Amino acid sequence: MVTKAKKSKGKEKSTNTKFMMVPSDGTYLARKLISKDGNQFYLEERVEIKGIVLDEKPNLRKYDPAVGFKFESSSFKNNFKTFKGEYAVFPDGFPAKERKAIEKLINVGIYSYEYDEHGWQLIEECCLVFGDLNIHEVYVNNLVFYTGEINGVSSPLTKADFEQYRDNGMPQNIFDELTDDNDFAGPILSDHSSLTVNDKDVEGFYNRLESLHNQAVVEYDRTHPFESKAQKTGRGKAKKGKKKTSGDSMDLSSYMFVYSAWTKRSFYELEIYEDFDIDRLRVEVSRDELHLGDHPIYTFSLSYETQNGEIVDFSFRENHGTNSDSSCLYDTKGKAFNFEIIEGDDDDEEEE
């Protein structure tokens, strides 16, 4: 259930004051202190960020740029974080044989839940910044975009598979494999789409979204003239139980599996560090088609242009699951067939 929020105008001033800390090198260090067989070492990773958002102004009176400043209870500007890979830092005198074993393990990759089985004990973990720090006050606005979204898959089939699935049903594991990756997915224009700023509904948002969406569709169609799959020539050949590879266009003689799913309740979010202005919202559309002769499907992404000209995207937070879906098979003449999804697999058939 979605709780009805208070109304907000198209421009919203923030009363939520925080502090932005930006290291001169644009990174922080994620550090873990590890103990193994009485010896200690650091497991470290550099993380690229745009800024660190703190609830309180940091006390830097005793800050040594070479030693670093520890921080916690933070978020990151626009949720941006890029991890650079873990490495180990050993003190002088650390056993050489043990050091090589640890470095080899890190190169393969180790998760924290695996520490115990390798004799590791996590003593402490912290986040540190070094060097020059720029700190300034920011006014934080939390934007939450609520919308419907759609995802779709189309995949060529061999004639034998088409006839098998049409007449006898499709094994669940094949269905799961075919629908595992989407050809496309994203928000669609929904009459229940809404936007909140600090939990307050933005008045006039849907009308603004609809206008931006329609303009984006017109511009996209102008620069990307629509050519249906029925007008295209295909290159790929179907393989048993496999989806087409990326970049392959539809073979007009293909038998097809087509799937689409609609989700009513999806949430995207964005944190901005200035007063919200509805006129700074931006929409970019994509166009897809599931099968020959189908009407094109337009999905879109929502973003915001900040006062300094940076375009920042809303990021997916969660959804409440698929509300409806459909799937069918098509023959080479474009005729649709329903089919049954059956428990079990086709392992025996594969072996034959």
N, C-alpha and C positions, 0 to 999 in steps of 0.2 A: 504494500500500500504506500502511495506517495503522499506525504504530508503537505498540505497546502501552505505555501509560504506567503509572507507579507509582500505587498506590492512595492516595486522600486521604479523610479523614473529611468529614462534611457541614459542618464548620467548619474553616477553614484560616487560620492566622496567616501573615502575609507576612514574609519576611526580606529583601525587596527594597526598600531605602530610597531614596527620591528626594526632590526638592524641588519644591513647587508655587509658581509665581510668578503672582500675579494682579494685573494693572494695574487701577488704580482706575476707568478708563473702559471696561474689558472688551475692549480691542482691542490689536492690535499693528500696526506699519507694515511692510509688505513694500516694500523700496526697491531700485531698480535704477539704477545710474549709467550713462548712455548717452552715447556720443560720436558726433557727426555733423558731418562737414566741419570738424573742429577745434573745434567748440563742444560743450559738455557740458550735460546737463540730467538731472533725476531723473524716473523713471517710478515712481509710488508707488500703493499700494493699501492701504486700511484693511481689516483682517480682524478680525471679531468672534470672540472665543473665551471659553471659560469659565475657562481656566487654562492655564498653560504648564508642562509637566513636564520638569524638568532633571535630568540625571544627577548634577551637582555643585552645591553651594550657590554662587550667584553672588557675586562680590566687588563690593560696592557702595560701597566706601570713597571712590571718586572719582566716584560717580554724580551727574550733574547732570540733574534731572528735565526741564529744558528741552532739553538736548542729546540725551538718550535713552541707553538701555543696549542694546548689541548682544548677541544670544543666538543660539546654534546648538545642534545635537545635541539637539533637543528633540522631544517629542510634545505633543499637546494633550488636555486633559481630555475624556474620553469621545469622542475623535476629532471634536470639534465645531469647525468653522470655517465662517464665513460671509463670503464676499468681497463688498466694497462697490463695486467698480468702480475701474478704473485712471484716473489723471489725471497730467498732467505738471506739474513744477515747474521754472521757468526762472530762471536767474540774471539780474541786471540787465544790460542791454546785449545780451541775446540777440536776434538778428535777427527783427524782427516778422513778415516774410513767411514765414520758416522756421518760426516758432512757430505760425502759423495752419495751415500744412501739417501739422505734427506733431499738433496738436490735432484736426484733421479726421481724420487717420489713426487716432488713438486712439478717436475716437467711432465709427468704422466697426468697429474691432477689429483688433488685430494680434497675431500669435503670435510667440514668440521665434525660431522657425525662419524667419520672414519678415524678420528684422532686416536681414540682409545685402543683400537685394534693394532695401531702402530706404536703404541707406547707413548703417545704425545699427551701432554696435559696443558690445557689452555689456562694460563695464569692471569692474563689481563689483556684487554683490547681497548684501543683508543683511536681517536682521529686527531691528526696534527697538521698545522700549517706552518710554513717557514717563510723567511724573507720579508719583504715589504708587504704591509697589509693596508688596504683601503677600506675604511669602515664608514658607512653613512646611514642615516635614518631613512627608512622606506615605509610607505603606506601600503599595506597588503590588502588586496581584494581577492577573494576566492570565488571563482566562477565555476558553476556546475551546469553542464548542458545535458538535458534529458531528451531522448529521442527514440524513434524506432530505427531498426537497421535490418539489412538483408544480406545474405551471403548466397552464392551460387556456384555450382560445379557442373560442367558438361564434359563428358569423356567418351571417346569412340570405343566401340566394341567390335569384336569379330562377329561374323554372321552366326557362327556356332554358339558363341556365348549369348548373343541376342536371343536366339531361338530357345536356348536352354533356360535363360532367366524368364523369358516370356511364358513358356509352357510349364516350367517346373518350379519357378521361383528363384530368387537370388539368395545365396547363403549370407548370413549376417556378417561374416568376416569380410566377404567381398564388398558388401555394401559399406561397411565401416572403412575399408581401404579407399574406396572410390570417393567417399565424402570426407576423408581425413583432411585434405588440403583444399582451401577455397580457390576458385579461379578469381573471384572478387568478393569483397565484403566491405560494408561501411554503412553509415547513416543514410537514410532516405528521407525525403521531405514528408513529415508526418504532421497531421493537424493537431497533435497533442505535444509537439515539440515545445520545450520551454527552456528558459535560462534563468538561473538565480545568481545573484551577487551577494555574498555573505548571507545566504539563506533567504533572500528577498527576491520574489519574482520580478523580472524586468518587464515593465509594461511595453506593449508594442513589439515584443521580440519576434513573435511568429510572423507578423506582417513584414518585418524587416528581413527575417530569414527567407521568407518566400520570395521577396523582391530580389535579394542577392542571389538566391538559387536560380531563379528564372533568367536573370541576366547572365549568370555563369553558363547555363545550358545553351543560351543563344550564342554566346561567344565561343563555347567549345564546338558547337555544331558548325559555326562559321569557319573555324580554323581546322576542324577535323570532319570533313564531309562524311556523312553516314553511309556505310556500305554494308549491307546485311550479309550474313554468312551465306545466304543463297546466291550472292553475287561473287563470292570469293572462290578461288581454287585452292585445294588442299594439298598438303605435302605429307602429312604423317599417316602411318599405317597403324591400325589398332593392334594392341597386344592383349593377350588374355588377362583380364582382371587388373589392367594397368591404366592409369590416366595418361593423357597426352602430355608430352614434354613441353616446357615453357617455350613459347615462340612458334610452336606448330599451329598453323591455321587449320580450319575444319575441312576435312575431306568430304566433298559433296556426296560421295557414295557411301559414307560411313553410316553404320548403325550406331545409335547414340544412347547413352545414359545421361539423364538430366535431373539435377536436384537443386531445390532452393528452400531456404528457411527464413522465416521472419521472426524477429524479436521486437516486442513492443517496448520494453523497458531497458534501455541502455543508458549508461551515465559516462560522460566525459568531463574532465576537469582541467582547469588552468588557474595558475596563480599569477596575478600581475601586480606590479609595484608602482602603481599610479592610479589616479581616479579613473573609474570605468566610463567609457563613452561608447554607446551603442553604434555610433557611426564608424568606429574603428574595427568592427567585426568584418571578417573576410570569408568568402566561400570559394572553394575550388571543387569542380565536379569531375567525375570519370564516367564513361559510358561503356556498358557491356551488353552482351546479348547471349542468351542461353542456347537458343536453337534457331534453325532456319525459320525466317518469317516472324520471329518473336519481335515484340516491340522492344526498343532499347531500354535498358535499366540504368538510371542515373543515381550513382552514389556520390557522396560529397564529404569533404572534410571542412571543419570549422576552425578558424584561426583568428588571431587578434593582432592588429598592427599597433605597436607601442608608439609613444610620442617621439622616440628616437629612430623610428622607421624599421625596427626589427619585427619580423613576422614570427609569432610564436603559436604553435599548434595546441589545441586541446588534446589531451591524452586520455586513452580509454581507462576507465576505473573499474567498472563492473557492469554486468547485465543480470537480468532475472530469468535467463534461460529462454529457449525457443518457444514461441507461442503457437506457431503452426509451421508445417513444412510439407513439401510435396516432392514426389519423384516419379519418373516414368521412363519408358523406353521408346525410342523412335526407330522406325524402319527407314530404308533408303528413300522412300517416297514422302517422308515427313509425317507419317501416320503415328499417332501416340498409342501406347499400350500400357495399361496398368500391370503391375506384377506383385507377387507376394514375397515378403522377406522371411526367410526360413532360418531357424536355428541350425547350427552345424557348420561344416565347412566342405570345401571341395578338394581336400587333400587326396582322397582316393582317386578323384578324377584327374588331378594334376599328375599323380604317379602313372596312371594309365597313358 
